[in-house]
Amino acid sequence: MTSTSAKKDPWDLPDVSGLTVGVLGGTGDQGRGLAYRLAKAGQPVIIGSRAAERARAAAEELGHGVTGADNAACAARADVVIVAVPWDGHAATLEGLRAELAGKLVVDCVNPLGFDKKGAYALKPAEGSAAEQAAALLPDARVTAAFHHLSAVLLQDPAVETIDTDVMVLGEDRADCAIVQALAGRVPGMRGVFAGRLRNAHQVESLVANLISVNRRYRAHAGVRLTDV
Protein backbone atom coordinates (compact mmCIF):
# COMPACT_ATOMS: atom_id res chain seq x y z
CA MET A 1 0.00 0.00 0.00
CA THR A 2 1.32 3.41 -0.92
CA SER A 3 0.46 6.40 1.25
CA THR A 4 0.94 10.03 0.45
CA SER A 5 0.87 12.97 2.79
CA ALA A 6 -0.02 16.49 1.81
CA LYS A 7 2.89 18.88 1.83
CA LYS A 8 2.66 21.39 4.63
CA ASP A 9 1.52 24.83 3.58
CA PRO A 10 4.55 27.12 4.18
CA TRP A 11 2.17 29.93 5.16
CA ASP A 12 0.50 27.84 7.85
CA LEU A 13 2.20 29.53 10.78
CA PRO A 14 1.64 29.07 14.52
CA ASP A 15 -0.32 31.36 16.84
CA VAL A 16 2.35 33.34 18.68
CA SER A 17 0.12 36.00 20.24
CA GLY A 18 0.73 34.72 23.77
CA LEU A 19 4.54 34.63 23.59
CA THR A 20 6.49 37.21 25.55
CA VAL A 21 9.19 38.82 23.42
CA GLY A 22 12.32 40.21 25.05
CA VAL A 23 14.44 42.72 23.15
CA LEU A 24 18.08 42.94 24.22
CA GLY A 25 19.33 46.36 23.24
CA GLY A 26 15.78 47.59 23.50
CA THR A 27 16.85 51.15 24.26
CA GLY A 28 18.71 51.49 20.94
CA ASP A 29 16.98 52.66 17.78
CA GLN A 30 16.44 49.25 16.20
CA GLY A 31 15.45 47.57 19.45
CA ARG A 32 13.02 50.33 20.40
CA GLY A 33 11.46 50.21 16.96
CA LEU A 34 10.94 46.45 17.02
CA ALA A 35 9.57 46.59 20.57
CA TYR A 36 7.16 49.36 19.62
CA ARG A 37 5.82 47.58 16.53
CA LEU A 38 5.37 44.21 18.23
CA ALA A 39 3.76 45.73 21.32
CA LYS A 40 1.47 47.88 19.19
CA ALA A 41 0.36 44.66 17.46
CA GLY A 42 -0.58 43.23 20.86
CA GLN A 43 2.53 41.19 21.64
CA PRO A 44 3.75 41.13 25.27
CA VAL A 45 7.16 42.84 25.14
CA ILE A 46 10.02 43.38 27.60
CA ILE A 47 12.94 45.59 26.64
CA GLY A 48 16.34 44.99 28.16
CA SER A 49 19.31 47.24 28.77
CA ARG A 50 22.48 47.06 30.82
CA ALA A 51 20.77 49.50 33.20
CA ALA A 52 17.29 48.50 34.37
CA GLU A 53 16.34 52.12 35.03
CA ARG A 54 17.10 53.07 31.45
CA ALA A 55 15.04 50.16 30.16
CA ARG A 56 12.08 51.05 32.35
CA ALA A 57 12.20 54.68 31.24
CA ALA A 58 12.25 53.66 27.57
CA ALA A 59 9.39 51.21 28.15
CA GLU A 60 7.26 53.94 29.69
CA GLU A 61 7.90 56.14 26.65
CA LEU A 62 6.91 53.35 24.27
CA GLY A 63 3.66 52.48 26.06
CA HIS A 64 1.45 49.67 24.73
CA GLY A 65 2.18 47.60 27.83
CA VAL A 66 5.94 47.39 27.24
CA THR A 67 7.97 46.73 30.39
CA GLY A 68 11.68 47.21 31.02
CA ALA A 69 14.36 45.30 32.91
CA ASP A 70 18.08 44.69 32.89
CA ASN A 71 19.29 42.34 30.16
CA ALA A 72 19.48 39.29 32.41
CA ALA A 73 15.92 39.68 33.71
CA CYS A 74 14.67 40.44 30.20
CA ALA A 75 16.23 37.24 28.85
CA ALA A 76 14.99 35.14 31.75
CA ARG A 77 11.37 36.35 31.53
CA ALA A 78 10.93 36.17 27.75
CA ASP A 79 9.89 33.22 25.60
CA VAL A 80 11.56 34.67 22.50
CA VAL A 81 14.59 36.96 22.74
CA ILE A 82 15.56 39.37 19.97
CA VAL A 83 19.22 40.42 20.00
CA ALA A 84 19.44 44.03 18.80
CA VAL A 85 22.66 45.15 20.47
CA PRO A 86 25.51 46.98 18.68
CA TRP A 87 27.91 44.65 16.88
CA ASP A 88 30.86 45.68 19.02
CA GLY A 89 29.02 44.49 22.13
CA HIS A 90 27.44 41.40 20.58
CA ALA A 91 29.79 38.69 21.83
CA ALA A 92 30.22 40.07 25.35
CA THR A 93 26.48 40.53 25.82
CA LEU A 94 25.64 36.99 24.77
CA GLU A 95 28.48 35.43 26.75
CA GLY A 96 27.15 37.13 29.86
CA LEU A 97 23.63 35.80 29.30
CA ARG A 98 24.40 32.19 28.42
CA ALA A 99 22.52 30.80 31.43
CA GLU A 100 19.47 33.04 30.99
CA LEU A 101 19.22 32.24 27.27
CA ALA A 102 19.52 28.45 27.65
CA GLY A 103 16.49 26.82 26.06
CA LYS A 104 15.22 30.10 24.63
CA LEU A 105 14.40 30.92 21.04
CA VAL A 106 16.93 33.64 20.17
CA VAL A 107 16.47 35.89 17.14
CA ASP A 108 19.68 37.66 16.11
CA CYS A 109 19.20 40.79 14.01
CA VAL A 110 22.69 42.24 14.39
CA ASN A 111 24.52 43.40 11.25
CA PRO A 112 28.34 43.39 11.46
CA LEU A 113 29.29 46.53 9.56
CA GLY A 114 32.26 48.84 9.25
CA PHE A 115 32.25 52.44 8.06
CA ASP A 116 34.89 54.51 6.31
CA LYS A 117 34.96 57.46 3.91
CA LYS A 118 33.49 55.24 1.18
CA GLY A 119 30.49 54.35 3.32
CA ALA A 120 29.25 51.16 4.96
CA TYR A 121 30.79 47.77 4.27
CA ALA A 122 30.19 44.27 5.58
CA LEU A 123 32.42 42.63 8.15
CA LYS A 124 32.75 38.84 8.30
CA PRO A 125 33.09 37.41 11.81
CA ALA A 126 35.34 34.42 12.34
CA GLU A 127 32.23 32.26 12.84
CA GLY A 128 30.83 33.43 9.49
CA SER A 129 28.09 35.81 10.66
CA ALA A 130 26.66 37.42 13.76
CA ALA A 131 24.00 34.71 13.91
CA GLU A 132 26.58 31.94 13.73
CA GLN A 133 28.60 33.69 16.44
CA ALA A 134 25.46 33.71 18.58
CA ALA A 135 24.92 30.00 17.95
CA ALA A 136 28.52 29.26 18.94
CA LEU A 137 28.25 31.33 22.13
CA LEU A 138 24.82 29.96 23.08
CA PRO A 139 25.01 26.17 22.57
CA ASP A 140 21.89 25.59 24.69
CA ALA A 141 19.73 28.17 22.89
CA ARG A 142 17.79 27.84 19.62
CA VAL A 143 19.31 30.56 17.47
CA THR A 144 17.64 32.06 14.41
CA ALA A 145 18.34 35.21 12.40
CA ALA A 146 15.79 37.81 11.24
CA PHE A 147 14.74 41.49 11.20
CA HIS A 148 17.97 42.71 9.57
CA HIS A 149 16.60 44.98 6.85
CA LEU A 150 14.16 47.18 8.77
CA SER A 151 14.43 50.94 8.97
CA ALA A 152 14.64 52.08 12.59
CA VAL A 153 13.22 55.43 11.48
CA LEU A 154 10.06 53.84 10.07
CA LEU A 155 9.72 51.40 12.95
CA GLN A 156 9.70 54.21 15.50
CA ASP A 157 7.47 56.61 13.60
CA PRO A 158 3.89 56.43 14.98
CA ALA A 159 2.62 58.14 11.83
CA VAL A 160 3.69 55.10 9.77
CA GLU A 161 0.84 52.61 10.04
CA THR A 162 2.33 49.71 8.05
CA ILE A 163 5.88 48.45 7.56
CA ASP A 164 5.77 47.21 3.98
CA THR A 165 8.67 44.79 3.87
CA ASP A 166 9.62 41.13 3.98
CA VAL A 167 11.66 39.68 6.83
CA MET A 168 14.10 36.95 5.83
CA VAL A 169 14.22 34.31 8.57
CA LEU A 170 17.09 31.83 8.86
CA GLY A 171 17.63 28.95 11.23
CA GLU A 172 18.35 25.27 11.70
CA ASP A 173 14.90 24.28 12.93
CA ARG A 174 11.94 24.92 10.64
CA ALA A 175 9.48 25.09 13.55
CA ASP A 176 11.55 27.79 15.25
CA CYS A 177 11.71 29.73 11.99
CA ALA A 178 7.94 29.46 11.67
CA ILE A 179 7.53 31.10 15.09
CA VAL A 180 9.76 33.99 14.02
CA GLN A 181 7.92 34.29 10.70
CA ALA A 182 4.65 34.46 12.59
CA LEU A 183 6.01 37.17 14.89
CA ALA A 184 7.02 39.23 11.87
CA GLY A 185 3.55 38.75 10.43
CA ARG A 186 2.01 40.31 13.53
CA VAL A 187 3.19 43.71 12.30
CA PRO A 188 0.87 45.19 9.64
CA GLY A 189 2.53 45.11 6.21
CA MET A 190 5.35 42.82 7.34
CA ARG A 191 5.83 39.23 6.19
CA GLY A 192 8.24 36.60 7.47
CA VAL A 193 9.82 34.38 4.80
CA PHE A 194 12.01 31.35 5.44
CA ALA A 195 15.39 32.02 3.78
CA GLY A 196 17.65 29.09 4.66
CA ARG A 197 19.97 27.89 7.37
CA LEU A 198 22.28 29.94 9.55
CA ARG A 199 25.23 29.29 7.26
CA ASN A 200 23.52 31.67 4.83
CA ALA A 201 23.15 34.49 7.35
CA HIS A 202 26.29 36.39 6.29
CA GLN A 203 24.91 37.60 2.97
CA VAL A 204 21.61 38.58 4.60
CA GLU A 205 23.42 40.62 7.23
CA SER A 206 25.75 42.09 4.59
CA LEU A 207 22.89 43.34 2.42
CA VAL A 208 22.32 46.10 4.98
CA ALA A 209 25.47 47.81 3.69
CA ASN A 210 23.83 48.00 0.25
CA LEU A 211 20.58 49.30 1.73
CA ILE A 212 22.48 52.05 3.53
CA SER A 213 23.93 53.11 0.16
CA VAL A 214 20.46 53.06 -1.39
CA ASN A 215 19.03 55.13 1.43
CA ARG A 216 21.77 57.73 1.23
CA ARG A 217 21.50 58.07 -2.53
CA TYR A 218 17.71 58.27 -2.69
CA ARG A 219 17.01 59.76 0.76
CA ALA A 220 14.83 56.76 1.50
CA HIS A 221 14.23 54.05 4.10
CA ALA A 222 14.50 51.03 1.80
CA GLY A 223 13.58 47.52 2.84
CA VAL A 224 13.35 44.20 0.99
CA ARG A 225 10.47 42.59 -0.90
CA LEU A 226 10.76 39.05 -2.29
CA THR A 227 8.88 38.34 -5.51
CA ASP A 228 6.82 35.30 -6.54
CA VAL A 229 6.32 33.93 -3.00
PEGIWO-V256127 format. One record per residue. N is the residue number from 0. RES is the residue in one letter. OMEGA is omega in whole degrees, -180 to 180 (999 if undefined). Layout:
BEGIN
N;RES;OMEGA
N;RES;OMEGA
END
This chain:
BEGIN
0;M;179
1;T;179
2;S;177
3;T;177
4;S;-180
5;A;179
6;K;-178
7;K;176
8;D;-178
9;P;178
10;W;175
11;D;-173
12;L;-175
13;P;173
14;D;-177
15;V;-172
16;S;-178
17;G;-178
18;L;175
19;T;-179
20;V;173
21;G;179
22;V;175
23;L;-172
24;G;-175
25;G;176
26;T;174
27;G;-174
28;D;-177
29;Q;-180
30;G;178
31;R;-179
32;G;178
33;L;179
34;A;-179
35;Y;-177
36;R;-179
37;L;179
38;A;179
39;K;178
40;A;177
41;G;-179
42;Q;172
43;P;-173
44;V;171
45;I;173
46;I;-179
47;G;176
48;S;176
49;R;179
50;A;-179
51;A;-178
52;E;179
53;R;180
54;A;-179
55;R;178
56;A;179
57;A;179
58;A;179
59;E;178
60;E;-177
61;L;-179
62;G;178
63;H;177
64;G;180
65;V;175
66;T;-178
67;G;-180
68;A;172
69;D;-174
70;N;-178
71;A;179
72;A;177
73;C;-179
74;A;-177
75;A;-174
76;R;-175
77;A;172
78;D;179
79;V;-176
80;V;176
81;I;179
82;V;-177
83;A;-178
84;V;175
85;P;-178
86;W;-176
87;D;176
88;G;-174
89;H;-175
90;A;-178
91;A;180
92;T;-177
93;L;177
94;E;-178
95;G;-177
96;L;-176
97;R;-179
98;A;-178
99;E;-177
100;L;178
101;A;179
102;G;-178
103;K;169
104;L;-176
105;V;-180
106;V;-178
107;D;178
108;C;-176
109;V;180
110;N;178
111;P;-177
112;L;169
113;G;-180
114;F;173
115;D;-176
116;K;177
117;K;179
118;G;-177
119;A;174
120;Y;-176
121;A;170
122;L;177
123;K;178
124;P;180
125;A;-179
126;E;180
127;G;-179
128;S;175
129;A;-179
130;A;179
131;E;174
132;Q;178
133;A;180
134;A;179
135;A;-178
136;L;-176
137;L;-175
138;P;-179
139;D;177
140;A;176
141;R;-170
142;V;172
143;T;178
144;A;-179
145;A;175
146;F;-177
147;H;-164
148;H;-176
149;L;177
150;S;177
151;A;179
152;V;180
153;L;-179
154;L;-174
155;Q;-175
156;D;-178
157;P;178
158;A;179
159;V;-174
160;E;-180
161;T;176
162;I;-172
163;D;-177
164;T;171
165;D;177
166;V;178
167;M;-175
168;V;-179
169;L;178
170;G;-178
171;E;-177
172;D;-175
173;R;180
174;A;177
175;D;178
176;C;-180
177;A;177
178;I;-180
179;V;176
180;Q;-179
181;A;176
182;L;178
183;A;-178
184;G;176
185;R;-178
186;V;-179
187;P;180
188;G;-175
189;M;180
190;R;176
191;G;-177
192;V;177
193;F;-173
194;A;174
195;G;-178
196;R;-175
197;L;180
198;R;178
199;N;-176
200;A;-174
201;H;-177
202;Q;176
203;V;177
204;E;-176
205;S;-177
206;L;179
207;V;177
208;A;177
209;N;180
210;L;176
211;I;177
212;S;177
213;V;-177
214;N;179
215;R;-177
216;R;-173
217;Y;-179
218;R;-173
219;A;175
220;H;-170
221;A;172
222;G;-177
223;V;170
224;R;178
225;L;-177
226;T;172
227;D;171
228;V;999
END
